[in-house]
Amino acid sequence: MEQNGEFVAGTLRLVNEPGETDRPSRVVLVPAPTKNINDPLNWSRGAKLWVASNLLAWTFFANAAIAWTSPAWAVWTIELNTTFTLLNYGQALLVLMCGFGCLFLQPWALKYGRRSVYVLGSILILIGLALGATMKNINGFYAYMILSGFGSAPSYATIITSLIDITFLHQKGRVLSLYGIVLILGNFLPPVAAGYITQSQGWKWCFYYLIIFFVVSSLLVLSCAEETLFPRTSIVANVEHGIDRIDTEVRDESSEIASKQPVDGTYEASLSTPLPTSVGEPQENVTSVPTQRYTYAQRMTLFRPNTNVKASYIKLTFEVFQVCTLPAAVWASWMIAIATFVVGYVFTTQASFFAAPPYNFDASQLGLMYFALIIGNFIGAIYGGNVADWIVLRLAKANNGIAEAEHRLWAYIPVPFLGAIGVLLYGVGASHGIHWIVPCLGLVFVGIFLNASLPVAMGYALDSYVDLSGEIVQLSNFIRNLVGGAFTFGIQPWITYNGAQTTSIIIAVVIFVLNLSSIPFQIWGKSIRRRTAKRYLKLTNRATYY
């Protein structure tokens, strides 16, 4: 948006205040939907839910395929003739390969469509599961981790892009939080079931069940999840034409829409009603706008080139690192990387902490511990989603309807405390053999931390540089997995050298200090966005038009 003649990325009108139009205060739809009936923003609520449900189910099972293993580690040390340290290396390989998958698969999704990436990911995960079911030694485990890790990348990057394709800005926190719930459930619920299956039927049956469920989920995505890629005029393009200014308002498209009641305080996009749009939205000529939905074959295509993206696939893949010049994107990437490291810390230490004295937990008991994380995850989802969105709207109304990207960061204030307290209760409690309820309480705090940090940190970066959302998702997931994988490689030797208590204290301090870095962005974030505006415009044009 231009403010006082100066473009500031991440500053936009989100609320139409009374007196500016003849309507009561309502939320402005950002991005403004086009009049094209095939625009995903114009889909009915049911259509959006159907596509999102299929993709989120795929995300759950993709993560289940790689995250269930910890209850079987104690068994594998015997049957695969290996050690916890070598198994931990496999976990690190998984995280690293997921990062490289995000680096190479996300540009394809941005340029040629999302669906083909989900299909490729499905094939790789199924091959990995098949190898895992037949593994005889640690090398088989590594092959399973490498293939499934690379194949699971769309569940961390492309899924966010697909959800953003059908979501308005004022819904972003809730949608990212819902994604966070599914992601965490996919990480922490399968080990609960795997513990019982490993104990009663053997660990190979975990692979068999996963293959069955993942095949069903993949077929649903292949046959039911419509392609969400839709080329639309960027906000940056509007700015360059001088029409996206601070006085953006919701226009009267017809007298009919003025008579309709708002739904949840917003102008609801529907297929039967002319859509409210911003002044900056270039409207198609009515005679050239499609009046019929795509055919089934067109909706389920595996190849839909993005006509707005002229850069080559190779250029898109590696120029993403230029997004590192945008501080908000780098900050969000590191915060998500820290959260990923915490997940890896729990995964790689649970068996060594609680399968040994004084706890002596069996596989099923190890699995049950993840319920604590799930409880915390739901609490964090409510906070990082609904509460964060409420804060953004509230502050926008108090700011004459203008939303600043930093408004979302007010929801980040408790995050450093939640993460540090959770790790201390879990790690220090386990090192002293304190009653299991204390480490489990720590896992509740860790769960809140995970699903409060992801939607707020990622939401802030996406709000700041909206036209680079795909590149930011790609970069953040590459960094999160690269950093998370590197830390996971070293966590077991670190604990062996320093002990569980000292290591946990150090990790808690690091989490606390690094997550406090949100405060400088709250204070100077807008100034940073203003100074990086030219760089943002240049990056957007380079990725899109050249």
CORRA-V576026 format. One record per backbone hydrogen bond with DSSP energy under -1.0 kcal/mol. CO is the residue of the C=O (numbers start at 1). NH is the residue of the N-H. If there is no record, write none. Layout:
co->{CO CO}
nh->{NH NH}
This chain:
co->{1 2 3 6 8 12 14 16 17 26 30 36 39 40 44 45 46 47 48 49 50 51 52 53 54 55 56 57 58 59 60 61 63 63 69 70 72 73 75 75 76 83 84 85 86 87 88 89 90 91 92 93 94 95 96 97 98 99 100 101 102 105 106 107 108 109 111 112 114 115 116 117 118 119 120 121 122 123 124 125 126 127 128 129 132 137 138 139 140 141 142 143 144 145 146 147 148 150 152 153 153 154 157 158 159 160 161 164 168 169 171 172 173 174 175 176 177 178 179 180 181 182 183 184 185 189 189 190 191 192 193 194 195 196 197 197 202 203 204 205 206 207 208 209 210 211 212 213 214 215 216 217 218 219 220 221 234 235 236 237 238 239 244 245 254 255 263 265 266 277 278 285 295 296 299 306 312 313 314 315 318 319 320 321 322 323 326 327 328 329 330 331 332 333 334 335 336 337 338 339 340 341 342 343 344 345 346 349 350 351 354 356 356 362 363 364 365 367 368 369 370 371 372 373 374 375 376 377 378 379 380 381 382 383 385 386 387 388 389 390 391 392 393 394 396 399 401 401 403 404 405 407 408 409 412 414 415 416 417 418 419 420 421 422 423 424 426 427 428 429 430 435 436 437 438 439 440 441 442 443 444 445 446 447 448 449 450 453 454 455 456 457 458 459 460 461 465 466 468 469 470 471 472 473 474 475 476 477 478 479 480 481 482 483 484 485 486 487 490 491 492 493 494 495 499 500 501 502 503 504 505 506 507 508 509 510 511 512 514 515 516 518 519 520 521 524 525 526 527 528 532 533 534 535 536 537 538 539 540 541 544}
nh->{8 246 6 3 11 403 28 26 20 16 169 39 42 43 48 49 50 51 52 53 54 55 56 57 58 59 60 61 62 63 64 65 66 67 72 73 76 77 78 79 80 87 88 89 90 91 92 93 94 95 96 97 98 99 100 101 102 103 104 105 106 109 110 111 112 113 306 304 118 119 120 121 122 123 124 125 126 127 128 129 130 131 132 133 135 141 142 143 144 145 146 147 148 149 150 151 152 153 155 156 157 159 161 162 163 164 165 167 171 172 175 176 177 178 179 180 181 182 183 184 185 186 187 188 189 192 193 194 195 196 197 198 199 200 201 202 205 206 208 209 210 211 212 213 214 215 216 217 218 219 220 221 222 223 224 225 238 239 240 241 243 242 2 248 258 259 266 27 263 251 281 288 299 300 227 309 316 317 318 319 321 322 323 324 325 326 330 331 332 333 334 335 336 337 338 339 340 341 342 343 344 345 346 347 348 349 350 353 354 355 361 359 360 366 367 368 369 370 371 372 374 375 376 377 378 379 380 381 382 383 384 385 387 388 389 390 391 392 393 394 395 396 397 398 401 402 14 15 12 407 408 410 411 412 415 418 419 420 421 422 423 424 425 426 427 428 430 431 432 434 433 438 440 441 442 443 444 445 446 447 448 449 450 451 452 453 454 457 458 459 460 461 462 463 464 465 468 469 472 473 474 475 476 477 478 479 480 481 482 483 484 485 486 487 488 489 490 491 494 495 496 497 498 499 503 504 505 506 507 508 509 510 511 512 513 514 515 516 517 518 519 522 523 524 525 528 529 530 531 532 536 537 538 539 540 541 542 543 544 545 310}
